């Protein structure tokens, strides 16, 4: 599933007031980190991730990795902050997904 421009704009607006929930540090992106992010996305659907200065990855490298290797969508990349979206597997946690369908 690819996100349209209208959907990305809606998700960016929803994420505007959020604070980063996860950080990518010196260990970079590993399977344990991805599993934790997926668990958080199952509950929230939309989160922000902060790339620390000690991270071996740049924001665009993390963006490319997440888009190509996982089912997580990168909605926005601002400096060292990524906004991530994934539809929740639990139907009761799909508030944002249901709003996207109405667009």
Secondary structure, 3 states (H helix, E strand, C coil): CCCCHHHHHHHHHHHCCCCCCEEECCCCCCHHHHHHHHHHHHHHCEEEEEECCCCCCCHHHHHHHHHHHCCCEEEEEECCEEEEECCCCCHHHCHHHHHHHCC
